[in-house]
Amino acid sequence: MGIKLNDIDESNVLAAIDNYKSSNILLWIPTNLITPETCLHAVKANGLAIKHLPDKLSTRKIRLAAIWQTHLALWRIPRDLVDNSLIEAAFESLVRQAKVAKYFKY
């Protein structure tokens, strides 16, 4: 059944992120539970969650984790925080995802 959004607390916040894997998960978590750990966990579950990352918690480690999960996260990172290494990571992520895609039937 999973965790209901109204029931998210410190004991189950990481499990809720794993359960929903939504790019909007950081909007649904109570603000007192949004920590560097929950942000990292959120972007590892869905890289596009970076669009709701509080500026004060935006670290290089979290940005790289988001890009590694999906190259599309690069477009959600403020331009002044993007450097060549993040662009290279996005390219590597795209290539990795393309290699995996060949195993899917369309």
Secondary structure, DSSP 8 states (H G I E B T S, - for coil): ----GGG--TTTHHHHHHHH--TTHHHHS-GGG--HHHHHHHHHH-GGGGGG--GGG--HHHHHHHHHH-GGGGGGS-GGG--HHHHHHHHHHHHHHHHHHTTS--
